[in-house]
């Protein structure tokens, strides 16, 4: 297959490129590097089946492909709060551009949405039928609401034009190539623990996250894309192994062999209290579920961070 990965130099996108190329697909990456990093694809620079285009997807893209994975958007709190307008426009105008491209080519389209579409959920765990509890004008709304808008736009292309499009809502994902400075809990905690700095916990640490290792997530993306007859379907992808933030901090301090302490700070506005996916739909329909344990995934991530400064920029 000829595959476009929009946002392919990002954390998840680069791992997706690895997987697709390993299976013999031809891959085109489109990225403007607002939050993606060239270093994530450096090891593939000479791959004969990879083409990298520096491109902003809010502008038309002229390529010929069979599949389109849309992962282009700032996705971490640091990224989208630093670039709120770009986040809005990427998920609105950029999604429209890629949907138009898919319609013109008759290509299969996969939009990567987010668990943030559920906001601070009143349903637990969150299933695909839950409409969410989102603050439309809060500091996180540039991401939450633009992703919700893009889901709606994608569904209109399914209904109006019979586009073969499907949506995945990605829950917290971690692993090698996480940006140490992206503001997410795992990079933050590992970076602090390795440098002996306090691990900052916002609130009392009782809020929960469910963390999926990146290889499991990529396998899920590919399963959802590859399966026929899924136009208009929405799937949660994540690991239902729910842990408190305080528990994560304790585990990471131990695995890093660190003497860091835990430092409590006031809770942040609109920070979800509980986050856990109901994956019964993807499990029953497609047979996908995560297999990498938190401890094994953290070990691989810590090893990556240990070598981070020696990696090519």
C-alpha positions in Angstrom: 0.0 0.0 0.0 0.9 3.6 -0.5 0.4 5.3 2.9 0.3 9.0 4.0 1.1 9.6 7.6 0.3 13.2 8.4 2.3 14.0 11.5 4.7 11.2 10.9 7.6 12.8 12.7 5.7 12.9 16.0 6.0 10.4 18.8 3.3 7.9 17.7 3.6 8.8 14.0 7.2 7.8 13.8 6.6 4.4 15.4 3.7 3.9 12.9 6.1 4.6 10.1 8.5 2.0 11.4 5.8 -0.6 11.5 4.4 0.2 8.0 7.8 0.2 6.4 8.8 -3.0 8.1 5.8 -4.6 6.4 6.8 -3.4 3.0 4.4 -0.4 2.6 5.5 2.8 0.9 5.2 5.7 3.3 4.9 9.5 2.7 5.3 11.6 5.8 3.8 15.1 5.9 4.9 17.3 8.8 5.5 20.9 9.5 7.5 20.2 12.7 5.6 22.4 15.0 5.8 19.7 17.6 7.2 16.8 15.6 10.9 16.2 15.6 13.2 15.3 12.7 15.3 13.1 15.0 12.3 10.7 15.3 12.8 9.6 11.7 16.6 10.1 11.4 17.1 6.3 11.5 14.9 6.0 8.4 16.5 8.8 6.4 17.9 6.5 3.7 14.9 4.1 3.5 14.0 3.6 -0.1 10.2 3.5 0.6 10.0 6.6 2.7 9.4 10.1 1.5 9.3 13.0 3.9 7.6 16.3 2.9 7.8 19.4 5.1 4.2 20.5 4.8 1.4 22.2 6.7 -1.7 20.2 6.2 -3.9 23.3 6.3 -2.7 23.7 2.7 -3.6 21.3 -0.1 -1.3 18.3 -0.5 -0.8 16.6 -3.9 0.1 12.9 -3.4 -1.3 9.6 -4.6 -2.0 7.2 -1.7 -4.3 4.3 -0.7 -4.5 5.0 3.0 -4.3 8.2 5.0 -3.4 8.2 8.8 -4.2 11.7 10.2 -2.0 12.2 13.3 -1.2 15.8 12.6 -1.8 18.0 15.6 -0.1 19.1 18.8 -1.1 16.5 21.3 0.5 17.3 24.6 -0.6 20.1 27.0 2.7 21.9 26.5 2.3 21.6 22.7 -1.3 22.7 22.3 -1.2 25.4 24.9 1.9 26.9 23.2 0.2 26.6 19.8 -3.5 27.0 20.5 -4.5 28.6 17.2 -2.4 26.2 15.2 -4.1 23.3 17.1 -7.6 24.6 16.2 -6.7 25.2 12.6 -4.9 21.9 12.1 -7.8 19.9 13.4 -10.4 22.0 11.5 -8.9 23.2 8.2 -6.2 20.5 8.1 -8.7 17.7 8.7 -10.9 19.1 5.9 -7.9 19.2 3.5 -7.1 15.6 4.2 -10.7 14.5 3.9 -11.0 16.2 0.6 -7.8 14.4 -0.5 -9.2 11.0 0.6 -12.4 11.7 -1.2 -10.6 12.6 -4.4 -8.4 9.5 -4.3 -11.0 7.1 -2.9 -8.5 6.4 -0.1 -9.2 4.9 3.3 -9.0 7.5 6.1 -8.2 7.2 9.8 -8.6 10.1 12.1 -6.7 10.0 15.4 -8.9 11.7 18.0 -8.3 11.7 21.7 -9.6 10.6 25.0 -9.7 14.3 25.8 -12.9 14.3 23.7 -14.5 12.9 26.8 -13.3 15.9 28.9 -13.5 15.4 32.7 -15.7 12.3 32.4 -18.8 11.6 34.4 -18.9 8.0 33.0 -16.2 5.6 34.0 -14.6 3.8 32.2 -15.3 5.8 29.1 -17.1 4.0 26.2 -17.4 5.3 22.6 -21.1 6.0 23.2 -20.3 8.6 25.9 -20.7 12.2 24.7 -18.2 13.7 27.2 -18.1 16.5 29.8 -15.9 19.2 28.1 -15.3 22.8 29.0 -15.7 24.5 25.6 -13.9 27.7 26.7 -11.2 26.4 29.1 -7.5 26.4 28.5 -7.6 22.8 27.1 -10.5 23.5 24.8 -8.2 24.3 21.8 -7.4 20.6 21.7 -10.5 19.0 23.1 -13.0 20.9 21.0 -11.0 20.9 17.8 -10.7 17.2 18.0 -14.4 16.9 18.6 -15.1 19.1 15.6 -12.8 17.0 13.4 -14.7 13.9 14.5 -17.9 15.5 13.4 -16.4 16.7 10.1 -15.1 13.2 9.4 -18.5 11.7 10.1 -20.1 14.1 7.6 -17.8 12.8 4.9 -18.9 9.3 5.7 -22.5 10.2 5.6 -22.5 12.7 2.6 -19.8 11.1 0.4 -19.6 7.5 1.6 -15.9 8.0 2.5 -14.3 5.0 4.0 -13.2 6.8 7.2 -12.9 5.6 10.8 -12.0 7.3 14.1 -9.8 6.2 17.0 -9.8 8.0 20.4 -6.2 7.5 21.7 -5.8 7.3 25.5 -2.5 8.1 27.3 0.4 6.6 25.3 4.1 6.5 26.3 7.3 5.0 25.2 10.6 5.8 23.4 10.6 9.0 21.5 8.3 10.7 24.0 9.5 14.3 24.1 11.1 14.9 27.5 9.7 18.4 27.5 6.2 17.8 26.3 4.5 18.1 29.7 3.0 14.6 29.9 3.2 12.6 33.1 5.6 9.9 32.1 8.3 12.1 30.5 7.9 14.6 33.3 8.4 12.0 36.0 11.2 10.1 34.3 13.1 13.3 33.6 12.8 14.5 37.2 13.6 11.1 38.7 16.8 10.8 36.6 18.0 14.2 37.6 17.1 13.9 41.2 14.6 16.6 41.1 11.2 16.4 42.8 8.3 14.7 40.9 5.6 17.3 40.8 2.1 15.9 41.4 -0.8 18.3 40.9 -3.6 17.9 43.4 -3.4 15.0 45.8 -2.3 12.4 43.2 -5.5 10.4 43.4 -6.4 11.3 39.8 -5.9 8.3 37.5 -4.4 7.6 34.1 -4.4 4.4 32.0 -1.1 4.1 30.1 -0.7 2.3 26.8 2.8 1.4 25.5 3.4 2.8 22.0 3.9 -0.5 20.2 0.5 -1.7 21.4 -1.1 1.6 20.2 0.5 1.4 16.8 -0.7 -2.2 16.4 -4.2 -1.0 17.3 -4.1 1.8 14.7 -3.1 -0.7 12.0 -5.8 -3.1 12.9 -8.4 -0.4 12.7 -7.1 0.8 9.3 -6.6 -2.6 7.8 -10.0 -4.1 8.6 -12.7 -3.5 5.9 -16.3 -2.5 6.5 -15.5 0.0 9.3 -16.7 3.2 7.7 -18.1 5.5 10.4 -16.9 3.4 13.4 -15.3 4.9 16.4 -12.9 3.0 18.6 -11.1 3.6 21.9 -7.5 2.6 21.9 -5.7 2.5 25.2 -4.8 0.3 28.1 -7.5 -0.2 30.8 -4.8 -0.8 33.5 -5.7 2.3 35.6 -3.2 3.8 38.0 -3.2 6.8 40.2 -0.7 9.6 39.5 0.8 9.1 42.9 1.3 5.4 42.2 3.0 6.2 38.9 5.4 8.6 40.6 6.3 6.0 43.1 6.9 3.3 40.5 9.1 5.6 38.4 11.2 6.7 41.3 11.8 3.0 42.1 12.6 1.9 38.5 15.0 4.8 38.0 16.8 4.0 41.3 16.2 7.7 42.2 16.2 9.5 45.5 13.7 12.1 44.2 10.9 13.2 46.5 7.3 13.8 45.5 6.2 17.5 45.5 2.5 18.4 45.6 1.2 21.5 43.8 -2.4 22.8 43.3 -4.6 21.0 40.9 -4.8 22.3 37.3 -8.0 23.6 35.7 -10.0 21.0 33.8 -7.4 18.2 34.5 -9.5 15.0 34.2 -9.9 13.2 37.6 -10.2 9.7 36.0 -9.2 8.4 32.7 -9.7 4.8 31.6 -10.9 3.4 28.3 -13.6 0.8 27.9 -12.0 -1.2 25.1 -14.7 -3.9 24.8 -15.7 -2.7 21.3 -12.3 -3.0 19.7 -11.6 -6.2 21.6 -14.8 -7.9 20.5 -14.8 -6.6 16.9 -11.2 -6.6 16.0 -9.5 -8.8 18.7 -7.1 -6.0 19.8 -5.9 -5.4 23.3 -2.7 -4.2 24.8 0.0 -6.8 25.9 2.9 -4.7 27.2 2.9 -4.4 31.0 3.4 -1.0 32.6 6.6 -2.1 34.2 8.1 -3.4 31.0 7.1 -0.4 29.0 8.5 2.0 31.6 11.8 0.2 31.6 12.1 0.6 27.8 11.2 4.3 28.1 13.6 4.9 30.9 16.4 3.3 28.8 15.5 5.6 25.9 15.7 8.7 28.1 19.0 7.5 29.5 20.4 7.6 26.0 18.5 10.7 24.8 21.3 13.2 24.9 23.5 11.0 22.7 20.8 10.6 20.0 21.0 12.6 16.7 18.9 15.8 16.7 
